[in-house]
Amino acid sequence: MLNIQYAKKYAAAMFVWSQEENRLPQHGAQLTQISNLFEDSRELKAFMDNPQIDLQVKKNLMSKILADDFDAPVCNFILLLIDKHRISLLTEIIADFHAFSNKALGIQIVYVKTAFALTDAQRTSLLQKLESITEKTIQLKANIDPSIIGGVIIKSGDRLIDGSVIGQLKSIKKQLVANC
């Protein structure tokens, strides 16, 4: 529980800093790159999470990795996380940063599950409909799940719209069982 609070505080601090510098999208993209780097390299994550390795060695390594491609505030933020022994919270911190950023930029993430891949026309049509309903910029996260047979399941925040064939079959089954 305490780690969740720490992650939110660090994310909020980086968010405010990025917003004040008018670099919110750039810092968000760079933090995503760093998160991907940690996800792709288990060795790097294990190295950074190891409490027996000297902090200066960790900072030197991250400075070399981030030196040329990242803004100084992002580099300094990562080095601060190392100094404060919070680098293990990096994934949560970056997720919280993006939540703050998306809210400020009017972006809503919508998860879409379909039985088959959406065509470009279907994706565009769905985006337009969702944006007109929510009055926000929508960022689609599509997932293919053949088990839903057909249709679509849309999840946005705490709202769930199940227009899948399997969902309709379950609903019919529930009604039949209730009426018997």
FIKOLZA-1660 file (N, C-alpha, C; in steps of 0.1 Angstrom, whole numbers, plus 5000, padded with zeros to 4 digits):
% residues 180
   i   px   py   pz ch aa at
   1 5008 4988 5000  A  M  N
   1 5000 5000 5000  A  M CA
   1 5009 5013 5000  A  M  C
   2 5019 5012 5008  A  L  N
   2 5028 5024 5009  A  L CA
   2 5035 5026 4996  A  L  C
   3 5039 5015 4989  A  N  N
   3 5046 5017 4976  A  N CA
   3 5036 5023 4965  A  N  C
   4 5023 5020 4966  A  I  N
   4 5014 5027 4957  A  I CA
   4 5014 5042 4959  A  I  C
   5 5014 5046 4972  A  Q  N
   5 5014 5060 4975  A  Q CA
   5 5027 5067 4970  A  Q  C
   6 5038 5060 4972  A  Y  N
   6 5051 5065 4968  A  Y CA
   6 5051 5067 4952  A  Y  C
   7 5046 5057 4946  A  A  N
   7 5045 5057 4931  A  A CA
   7 5037 5069 4926  A  A  C
   8 5025 5071 4932  A  K  N
   8 5017 5082 4929  A  K CA
   8 5024 5096 4931  A  K  C
   9 5031 5097 4942  A  K  N
   9 5037 5110 4946  A  K CA
   9 5049 5113 4936  A  K  C
  10 5057 5103 4933  A  Y  N
  10 5067 5105 4923  A  Y CA
  10 5062 5108 4909  A  Y  C
  11 5051 5101 4905  A  A  N
  11 5045 5103 4892  A  A CA
  11 5039 5117 4892  A  A  C
  12 5033 5121 4902  A  A  N
  12 5027 5135 4903  A  A CA
  12 5037 5145 4902  A  A  C
  13 5048 5143 4908  A  A  N
  13 5059 5153 4908  A  A CA
  13 5065 5154 4894  A  A  C
  14 5067 5143 4887  A  M  N
  14 5072 5143 4873  A  M CA
  14 5062 5149 4864  A  M  C
  15 5049 5146 4866  A  F  N
  15 5038 5152 4858  A  F CA
  15 5038 5167 4859  A  F  C
  16 5039 5172 4871  A  V  N
  16 5038 5187 4873  A  V CA
  16 5050 5193 4867  A  V  C
  17 5062 5187 4869  A  W  N
  17 5074 5192 4863  A  W CA
  17 5073 5193 4848  A  W  C
  18 5068 5182 4842  A  S  N
  18 5067 5181 4827  A  S CA
  18 5057 5191 4822  A  S  C
  19 5046 5193 4829  A  Q  N
  19 5035 5202 4825  A  Q CA
  19 5040 5216 4826  A  Q  C
  20 5048 5220 4836  A  E  N
  20 5053 5233 4838  A  E CA
  20 5063 5236 4826  A  E  C
  21 5070 5226 4822  A  E  N
  21 5080 5228 4811  A  E CA
  21 5074 5227 4797  A  E  C
  22 5061 5224 4797  A  N  N
  22 5054 5222 4784  A  N CA
  22 5060 5210 4776  A  N  C
  23 5064 5200 4783  A  R  N
  23 5071 5188 4777  A  R CA
  23 5063 5175 4781  A  R  C
  24 5050 5176 4784  A  L  N
  24 5043 5164 4788  A  L CA
  24 5043 5153 4778  A  L  C
  25 5040 5155 4765  A  P  N
  25 5040 5144 4756  A  P CA
  25 5054 5138 4754  A  P  C
  26 5064 5147 4753  A  Q  N
  26 5078 5143 4751  A  Q CA
  26 5083 5134 4763  A  Q  C
  27 5081 5139 4775  A  H  N
  27 5085 5132 4787  A  H CA
  27 5077 5119 4788  A  H  C
  28 5065 5119 4785  A  G  N
  28 5057 5107 4785  A  G CA
  28 5062 5096 4776  A  G  C
  29 5066 5101 4764  A  A  N
  29 5072 5091 4754  A  A CA
  29 5085 5086 4759  A  A  C
  30 5093 5095 4765  A  Q  N
  30 5106 5090 4770  A  Q CA
  30 5105 5081 4781  A  Q  C
  31 5096 5083 4790  A  L  N
  31 5093 5074 4801  A  L CA
  31 5088 5061 4797  A  L  C
  32 5080 5061 4786  A  T  N
  32 5075 5048 4780  A  T CA
  32 5087 5040 4774  A  T  C
  33 5096 5047 4768  A  Q  N
  33 5108 5041 4763  A  Q CA
  33 5116 5034 4774  A  Q  C
  34 5118 5041 4785  A  I  N
  34 5125 5036 4796  A  I CA
  34 5118 5024 4802  A  I  C
  35 5105 5025 4803  A  S  N
  35 5097 5014 4808  A  S CA
  35 5099 5001 4799  A  S  C
  36 5098 5004 4786  A  N  N
  36 5100 4993 4777  A  N CA
  36 5114 4987 4778  A  N  C
  37 5124 4995 4780  A  L  N
  37 5138 4990 4782  A  L CA
  37 5139 4981 4794  A  L  C
  38 5132 4985 4805  A  F  N
  38 5132 4976 4817  A  F CA
  38 5124 4963 4815  A  F  C
  39 5113 4964 4807  A  E  N
  39 5105 4952 4804  A  E CA
  39 5113 4943 4795  A  E  C
  40 5120 4948 4786  A  D  N
  40 5127 4940 4776  A  D CA
  40 5140 4934 4781  A  D  C
  41 5146 4940 4791  A  S  N
  41 5158 4935 4797  A  S CA
  41 5157 4931 4811  A  S  C
  42 5155 4918 4813  A  R  N
  42 5153 4913 4827  A  R CA
  42 5166 4915 4835  A  R  C
  43 5177 4915 4828  A  E  N
  43 5190 4916 4835  A  E CA
  43 5191 4931 4840  A  E  C
  44 5187 4940 4832  A  L  N
  44 5188 4954 4837  A  L CA
  44 5179 4956 4849  A  L  C
  45 5167 4951 4848  A  K  N
  45 5157 4952 4860  A  K CA
  45 5163 4946 4872  A  K  C
  46 5168 4934 4870  A  A  N
  46 5174 4926 4882  A  A CA
  46 5186 4934 4888  A  A  C
  47 5194 4940 4879  A  F  N
  47 5206 4947 4883  A  F CA
  47 5201 4960 4892  A  F  C
  48 5191 4967 4886  A  M  N
  48 5186 4979 4893  A  M CA
  48 5179 4976 4906  A  M  C
  49 5172 4964 4907  A  D  N
  49 5165 4960 4919  A  D CA
  49 5174 4954 4930  A  D  C
  50 5186 4951 4926  A  N  N
  50 5195 4944 4935  A  N CA
  50 5201 4954 4946  A  N  C
  51 5197 4952 4959  A  P  N
  51 5201 4962 4969  A  P CA
  51 5216 4961 4972  A  P  C
  52 5223 4950 4968  A  Q  N
  52 5237 4948 4971  A  Q CA
  52 5246 4956 4961  A  Q  C
  53 5241 4961 4950  A  I  N
  53 5249 4969 4941  A  I CA
  53 5249 4983 4945  A  I  C
  54 5260 4989 4945  A  D  N
  54 5262 5003 4949  A  D CA
  54 5253 5013 4941  A  D  C
  55 5247 5022 4947  A  L  N
  55 5239 5032 4940  A  L CA
  55 5246 5040 4930  A  L  C
  56 5259 5043 4932  A  Q  N
  56 5267 5050 4922  A  Q CA
  56 5269 5042 4909  A  Q  C
  57 5271 5029 4911  A  V  N
  57 5273 5020 4900  A  V CA
  57 5260 5020 4891  A  V  C
  58 5248 5019 4898  A  K  N
  58 5235 5019 4891  A  K CA
  58 5233 5033 4884  A  K  C
  59 5237 5044 4891  A  K  N
  59 5235 5057 4885  A  K CA
  59 5244 5059 4873  A  K  C
  60 5256 5054 4873  A  N  N
  60 5266 5055 4862  A  N CA
  60 5260 5047 4850  A  N  C
  61 5255 5035 4853  A  L  N
  61 5250 5027 4842  A  L CA
  61 5238 5034 4835  A  L  C
  62 5229 5039 4843  A  M  N
  62 5217 5046 4838  A  M CA
  62 5221 5058 4830  A  M  C
  63 5230 5066 4836  A  S  N
  63 5235 5078 4829  A  S CA
  63 5240 5075 4815  A  S  C
  64 5248 5064 4814  A  K  N
  64 5253 5060 4801  A  K CA
  64 5242 5056 4791  A  K  C
  65 5232 5049 4796  A  I  N
  65 5221 5044 4788  A  I CA
  65 5213 5055 4783  A  I  C
  66 5210 5065 4792  A  L  N
  66 5201 5076 4789  A  L CA
  66 5207 5088 4783  A  L  C
  67 5220 5089 4783  A  A  N
  67 5228 5101 4780  A  A CA
  67 5223 5109 4768  A  A  C
  68 5223 5103 4757  A  D  N
  68 5221 5110 4744  A  D CA
  68 5207 5112 4740  A  D  C
  69 5198 5102 4743  A  D  N
  69 5185 5102 4738  A  D CA
  69 5174 5107 4746  A  D  C
  70 5177 5112 4759  A  F  N
  70 5166 5116 4768  A  F CA
  70 5169 5130 4773  A  F  C
  71 5158 5137 4776  A  D  N
  71 5159 5150 4782  A  D CA
  71 5165 5150 4796  A  D  C
  72 5172 5160 4800  A  A  N
  72 5179 5160 4813  A  A CA
  72 5169 5158 4824  A  A  C
  73 5157 5164 4824  A  P  N
  73 5148 5162 4835  A  P CA
  73 5144 5147 4837  A  P  C
  74 5142 5140 4826  A  V  N
  74 5138 5126 4826  A  V CA
  74 5150 5118 4832  A  V  C
  75 5162 5121 4827  A  C  N
  75 5174 5114 4833  A  C CA
  75 5176 5117 4848  A  C  C
  76 5174 5129 4851  A  N  N
  76 5175 5133 4866  A  N CA
  76 5165 5126 4874  A  N  C
  77 5153 5125 4868  A  F  N
  77 5142 5118 4876  A  F CA
  77 5145 5103 4878  A  F  C
  78 5151 5097 4868  A  I  N
  78 5155 5082 4869  A  I CA
  78 5166 5081 4880  A  I  C
  79 5175 5090 4879  A  L  N
  79 5187 5090 4889  A  L CA
  79 5181 5093 4903  A  L  C
  80 5171 5101 4904  A  L  N
  80 5165 5104 4917  A  L CA
  80 5159 5091 4923  A  L  C
  81 5152 5084 4914  A  L  N
  81 5145 5072 4918  A  L CA
  81 5156 5062 4923  A  L  C
  82 5167 5061 4917  A  I  N
  82 5178 5052 4921  A  I CA
  82 5183 5057 4935  A  I  C
  83 5185 5070 4936  A  D  N
  83 5190 5076 4949  A  D CA
  83 5181 5072 4961  A  D  C
  84 5168 5073 4958  A  K  N
  84 5158 5072 4969  A  K CA
  84 5153 5057 4970  A  K  C
  85 5160 5048 4963  A  H  N
  85 5156 5034 4963  A  H CA
  85 5142 5031 4959  A  H  C
  86 5138 5038 4949  A  R  N
  86 5124 5037 4943  A  R CA
  86 5124 5032 4929  A  R  C
  87 5135 5028 4924  A  I  N
  87 5136 5024 4910  A  I CA
  87 5128 5011 4907  A  I  C
  88 5126 5003 4918  A  S  N
  88 5118 4991 4916  A  S CA
  88 5103 4995 4914  A  S  C
  89 5099 5007 4917  A  L  N
  89 5085 5012 4914  A  L CA
  89 5084 5018 4901  A  L  C
  90 5094 5017 4892  A  L  N
  90 5094 5025 4880  A  L CA
  90 5081 5022 4871  A  L  C
  91 5077 5009 4870  A  T  N
  91 5066 5006 4862  A  T CA
  91 5053 5013 4867  A  T  C
  92 5051 5012 4880  A  E  N
  92 5039 5018 4886  A  E CA
  92 5040 5034 4885  A  E  C
  93 5052 5039 4887  A  I  N
  93 5053 5054 4886  A  I CA
  93 5050 5058 4872  A  I  C
  94 5055 5051 4862  A  I  N
  94 5052 5055 4848  A  I CA
  94 5038 5054 4844  A  I  C
  95 5031 5043 4849  A  A  N
  95 5017 5041 4847  A  A CA
  95 5009 5052 4853  A  A  C
  96 5013 5056 4865  A  D  N
  96 5006 5067 4872  A  D CA
  96 5008 5081 4864  A  D  C
  97 5021 5083 4860  A  F  N
  97 5024 5095 4852  A  F CA
  97 5015 5095 4840  A  F  C
  98 5013 5084 4832  A  H  N
  98 5005 5084 4821  A  H CA
  98 4990 5087 4824  A  H  C
  99 4986 5082 4835  A  A  N
  99 4972 5084 4840  A  A CA
  99 4970 5099 4842  A  A  C
 100 4979 5106 4849  A  F  N
 100 4978 5120 4851  A  F CA
 100 4979 5128 4838  A  F  C
 101 4988 5124 4829  A  S  N
 101 4990 5130 4817  A  S CA
 101 4978 5129 4808  A  S  C
 102 4972 5117 4807  A  N  N
 102 4961 5115 4798  A  N CA
 102 4949 5123 4803  A  N  C
 103 4947 5124 4816  A  K  N
 103 4936 5132 4821  A  K CA
 103 4938 5146 4818  A  K  C
 104 4950 5151 4819  A  A  N
 104 4953 5165 4816  A  A CA
 104 4951 5168 4801  A  A  C
 105 4955 5159 4793  A  L  N
 105 4954 5161 4778  A  L CA
 105 4940 5157 4772  A  L  C
 106 4931 5152 4781  A  G  N
 106 4918 5148 4776  A  G CA
 106 4918 5135 4768  A  G  C
 107 4927 5126 4771  A  I  N
 107 4928 5114 4764  A  I CA
 107 4922 5103 4773  A  I  C
 108 4914 5094 4767  A  Q  N
 108 4908 5083 4774  A  Q CA
 108 4912 5070 4767  A  Q  C
 109 4917 5061 4775  A  I  N
 109 4921 5048 4770  A  I CA
 109 4909 5039 4770  A  I  C
 110 4907 5033 4758  A  V  N
 110 4896 5023 4757  A  V CA
 110 4901 5010 4752  A  V  C
 111 4898 4999 4759  A  Y  N
 111 4902 4986 4756  A  Y CA
 111 4891 4979 4748  A  Y  C
 112 4895 4974 4736  A  V  N
 112 4885 4968 4727  A  V CA
 112 4890 4953 4725  A  V  C
 113 4880 4944 4727  A  K  N
 113 4883 4930 4724  A  K CA
 113 4874 4925 4713  A  K  C
 114 4880 4920 4703  A  T  N
 114 4872 4914 4691  A  T CA
 114 4877 4900 4688  A  T  C
 115 4869 4893 4681  A  A  N
 115 4872 4879 4677  A  A CA
 115 4883 4879 4666  A  A  C
 116 4882 4890 4658  A  F  N
 116 4891 4891 4647  A  F CA
 116 4897 4905 4647  A  F  C
 117 4908 4907 4640  A  A  N
 117 4915 4920 4639  A  A CA
 117 4905 4930 4632  A  A  C
 118 4905 4942 4638  A  L  N
 118 4897 4953 4632  A  L CA
 118 4903 4958 4619  A  L  C
 119 4895 4960 4609  A  T  N
 119 4901 4967 4597  A  T CA
 119 4903 4981 4600  A  T  C
 120 4910 4988 4592  A  D  N
 120 4913 5003 4594  A  D CA
 120 4900 5010 4594  A  D  C
 121 4890 5007 4585  A  A  N
 121 4877 5013 4584  A  A CA
 121 4870 5011 4597  A  A  C
 122 4870 4999 4603  A  Q  N
 122 4863 4996 4615  A  Q CA
 122 4869 5004 4627  A  Q  C
 123 4882 5004 4627  A  R  N
 123 4889 5011 4638  A  R CA
 123 4886 5026 4637  A  R  C
 124 4886 5032 4626  A  T  N
 124 4883 5046 4624  A  T CA
 124 4869 5049 4628  A  T  C
 125 4860 5041 4624  A  S  N
 125 4845 5043 4627  A  S CA
 125 4843 5042 4642  A  S  C
 126 4849 5032 4648  A  L  N
 126 4848 5030 4663  A  L CA
 126 4854 5042 4670  A  L  C
 127 4866 5046 4666  A  L  N
 127 4872 5058 4672  A  L CA
 127 4863 5070 4671  A  L  C
 128 4857 5073 4660  A  Q  N
 128 4849 5084 4658  A  Q CA
 128 4837 5084 4667  A  Q  C
 129 4830 5072 4668  A  K  N
 129 4818 5070 4676  A  K CA
 129 4822 5072 4691  A  K  C
 130 4833 5066 4695  A  L  N
 130 4837 5068 4709  A  L CA
 130 4841 5082 4712  A  L  C
 131 4847 5089 4703  A  E  N
 131 4851 5102 4706  A  E CA
 131 4839 5112 4706  A  E  C
 132 4829 5109 4698  A  S  N
 132 4817 5117 4698  A  S CA
 132 4809 5115 4711  A  S  C
 133 4809 5103 4716  A  I  N
 133 4802 5100 4729  A  I CA
 133 4809 5105 4741  A  I  C
 134 4822 5104 4742  A  T  N
 134 4830 5108 4753  A  T CA
 134 4834 5122 4753  A  T  C
 135 4835 5128 4741  A  E  N
 135 4840 5141 4739  A  E CA
 135 4855 5142 4744  A  E  C
 136 4862 5131 4742  A  K  N
 136 4876 5131 4745  A  K CA
 136 4884 5124 4734  A  K  C
 137 4897 5126 4734  A  T  N
 137 4905 5119 4724  A  T CA
 137 4906 5105 4729  A  T  C
 138 4904 5095 4720  A  I  N
 138 4904 5081 4724  A  I CA
 138 4917 5075 4719  A  I  C
 139 4922 5067 4728  A  Q  N
 139 4934 5058 4725  A  Q CA
 139 4930 5044 4726  A  Q  C
 140 4928 5037 4715  A  L  N
 140 4924 5023 4714  A  L CA
 140 4935 5014 4718  A  L  C
 141 4932 5004 4726  A  K  N
 141 4941 4993 4729  A  K CA
 141 4933 4980 4725  A  K  C
 142 4936 4975 4713  A  A  N
 142 4929 4964 4707  A  A CA
 142 4935 4951 4711  A  A  C
 143 4926 4941 4713  A  N  N
 143 4930 4928 4717  A  N CA
 143 4922 4918 4709  A  N  C
 144 4928 4907 4704  A  I  N
 144 4920 4897 4697  A  I CA
 144 4918 4885 4706  A  I  C
 145 4905 4881 4707  A  D  N
 145 4902 4870 4715  A  D CA
 145 4891 4861 4708  A  D  C
 146 4895 4851 4701  A  P  N
 146 4886 4843 4693  A  P CA
 146 4875 4836 4701  A  P  C
 147 4877 4835 4715  A  S  N
 147 4866 4829 4723  A  S CA
 147 4854 4837 4724  A  S  C
 148 4854 4850 4720  A  I  N
 148 4841 4858 4720  A  I CA
 148 4833 4855 4708  A  I  C
 149 4838 4847 4699  A  I  N
 149 4831 4843 4686  A  I CA
 149 4829 4854 4676  A  I  C
 150 4823 4865 4680  A  G  N
 150 4821 4877 4672  A  G CA
 150 4817 4889 4680  A  G  C
 151 4815 4900 4673  A  G  N
 151 4811 4912 4680  A  G CA
 151 4823 4919 4687  A  G  C
 152 4820 4927 4697  A  V  N
 152 4831 4935 4704  A  V CA
 152 4827 4936 4718  A  V  C
 153 4838 4937 4726  A  I  N
 153 4837 4941 4741  A  I CA
 153 4845 4953 4742  A  I  C
 154 4839 4964 4748  A  I  N
 154 4846 4976 4750  A  I CA
 154 4846 4980 4765  A  I  C
 155 4858 4983 4770  A  K  N
 155 4860 4987 4784  A  K CA
 155 4867 5000 4784  A  K  C
 156 4860 5009 4791  A  S  N
 156 4865 5023 4793  A  S CA
 156 4863 5027 4807  A  S  C
 157 4874 5028 4815  A  G  N
 157 4873 5031 4829  A  G CA
 157 4865 5020 4836  A  G  C
 158 4854 5024 4842  A  D  N
 158 4846 5014 4849  A  D CA
 158 4834 5010 4841  A  D  C
 159 4833 5014 4829  A  R  N
 159 4822 5010 4820  A  R CA
 159 4826 4998 4811  A  R  C
 160 4817 4989 4810  A  L  N
 160 4819 4977 4801  A  L CA
 160 4807 4975 4792  A  L  C
 161 4810 4975 4779  A  I  N
 161 4799 4972 4769  A  I CA
 161 4802 4959 4763  A  I  C
 162 4794 4949 4765  A  D  N
 162 4796 4936 4759  A  D CA
 162 4786 4934 4748  A  D  C
 163 4792 4935 4736  A  G  N
 163 4784 4933 4724  A  G CA
 163 4789 4920 4717  A  G  C
 164 4795 4911 4724  A  S  N
 164 4800 4899 4718  A  S CA
 164 4789 4888 4717  A  S  C
 165 4792 4879 4708  A  V  N
 165 4783 4868 4706  A  V CA
 165 4782 4859 4719  A  V  C
 166 4794 4857 4724  A  I  N
 166 4794 4848 4736  A  I CA
 166 4787 4855 4748  A  I  C
 167 4788 4868 4749  A  G  N
 167 4781 4876 4759  A  G CA
 167 4766 4875 4757  A  G  C
 168 4761 4876 4745  A  Q  N
 168 4747 4874 4742  A  Q CA
 168 4742 4860 4745  A  Q  C
 169 4750 4850 4742  A  L  N
 169 4746 4836 4745  A  L CA
 169 4745 4834 4760  A  L  C
 170 4754 4840 4767  A  K  N
 170 4754 4838 4782  A  K CA
 170 4741 4845 4787  A  K  C
 171 4738 4857 4782  A  S  N
 171 4726 4864 4786  A  S CA
 171 4713 4856 4783  A  S  C
 172 4713 4850 4771  A  I  N
 172 4701 4842 4768  A  I CA
 172 4700 4830 4777  A  I  C
 173 4712 4823 4780  A  K  N
 173 4712 4812 4789  A  K CA
 173 4707 4816 4803  A  K  C
 174 4711 4828 4808  A  K  N
 174 4707 4832 4821  A  K CA
 174 4692 4835 4821  A  K  C
 175 4687 4840 4811  A  Q  N
 175 4672 4843 4810  A  Q CA
 175 4664 4830 4810  A  Q  C
 176 4669 4820 4802  A  L  N
 176 4662 4807 4801  A  L CA
 176 4662 4800 4814  A  L  C
 177 4674 4800 4821  A  V  N
 177 4675 4794 4834  A  V CA
 177 4666 4801 4845  A  V  C
 178 4665 4814 4844  A  A  N
 178 4657 4821 4853  A  A CA
 178 4642 4819 4851  A  A  C
 179 4638 4816 4839  A  N  N
 179 4624 4814 4835  A  N CA
 179 4619 4799 4837  A  N  C
 180 4629 4790 4839  A  C  N
 180 4625 4776 4841  A  C CA
 180 4621 4773 4855  A  C  C
% end
